[in-house]
Amino acid sequence: MAFLYIWIFLGLLVIGTPIVFVMLLAPGLTLILEDNLRFLNLLVQRLFAGMDSFPLMALPFFILAGELMTAGGVTSRIVKFAETFVAHRKAGLGQVSVSSSIMLAGGSGSAVADASALGGVMIPGMHQAGYTKSFSAAITAASAVLASIIPPSGLMILYAFIMNVSVAAMFAAAIIPGLIIGFGLMVVVAIVARFRTFPDPSARASWAETWEAGKSAFMPLLTPIILIGGIVGGIFTPTEGAAVAAFYALILGLFITREISLTQLVEVFSKAALKSAIILLLVGAAVSFASLVSLKGTPQLVSGFILNITSDPLMLFLLVVLFLLAIGTIMDAGPAILILAPILAPVLVGVGIHPIHFAVVMCVTLIIGLITPPLGLVLFVVSGISGERIERISWDLIPYFLFEVAVVVSLVLFPDLVMWLPRWLGYV
């Protein structure tokens, strides 16, 4: 009976029950079937306690900032600026897509939001320029994951909340891995371009064109500088920084780009409120589910099972990464973090892996799952925008996926890629 809740959990997933109800029903039904009704109140208490958190307020504000930036025309300005630097190269628009994602990542915090905003601009533009729909969608999807890695990252805020680690430390630790993936993807695009026929690149932009595009994009590009600088400098907390980012995005849309009208604000705030409500309910359900996981002693059981396979920390870490890559194909990153972090983190920390090191590697690994079939949300977004089949996009995604997996393995083998910056900043 120790794992009854797991069988109920899997059964509900198989019949297509939404994940939030799975995480509420699995522990509830387990307690009823085991006649432990006295613990039902605990599940309800943990549900509300999971949503009642000051650090978690950062998520709605970052979601609002992303919606405001999308509605405010920030995406098109950043894309135009990126074009002046790399559009003249072979597969130049592919390079533009990646470089635009690097710049946009500091504002949206969500891979799905980035894929939607950037994909709506880049995929039709690349197809019109002569690129295949599958390539356009694949490079957009591969680079969109940067929005959930380069700070601010909504998924890392979730992890920090669930596992009680520093948000600022996680943000600092994710910067170098995010930039490695970003600039590495540009190299992969250049290599792919040697073996495929792409349209002729555009003419190199003049300094005057670069200057004009830079002026247009300057204010939007200040978003990550204000946000990261304020958090690192101790001016505001990550939660307060999220509110600052949302307010700055509002000022941009209303007075700088002037692409948001007062009537549009109702729709923007409504979208942000709905997305926030969904995520907060999911978090509350996950905290409730985690209380039963802890009550059943599952982390200790999993720890014993894994340590029977190997006690070597490096091999253990790599096995967990392989497991997370498999999980990413069938479960969204958010629920996976909420469910698995309380189970896996104690095992890895117990064998000597730094909590921040594991946190970043786990988040990056599951974020890559957003571009893997059959359940990759980013994959569905770019498929919908491009009208191309997921199978065809997945085929073109292979070199970029393999590169991102190689980066994750490098993060495991070389911890300083993750830990150097937070140590230098004094967070760990």
QUIJO-V282276 format. One record per helix or strand. SS is the DSSP state (alpha for helix, beta for strand). FROM is the first residue (numbers start at 0). TO is the last residue. Records with the same first field share a line. If there is no record, write none. Layout:
SS->FROM-TO + FROM-TO
This chain:
alpha->3-13 + 18-32 + 36-50 + 56-70 + 73-85 + 91-107 + 110-127 + 132-147 + 153-162 + 166-192 + 206-231 + 237-255 + 261-294 + 297-308 + 312-327 + 332-349 + 354-370 + 376-385 + 389-412 + 415-423
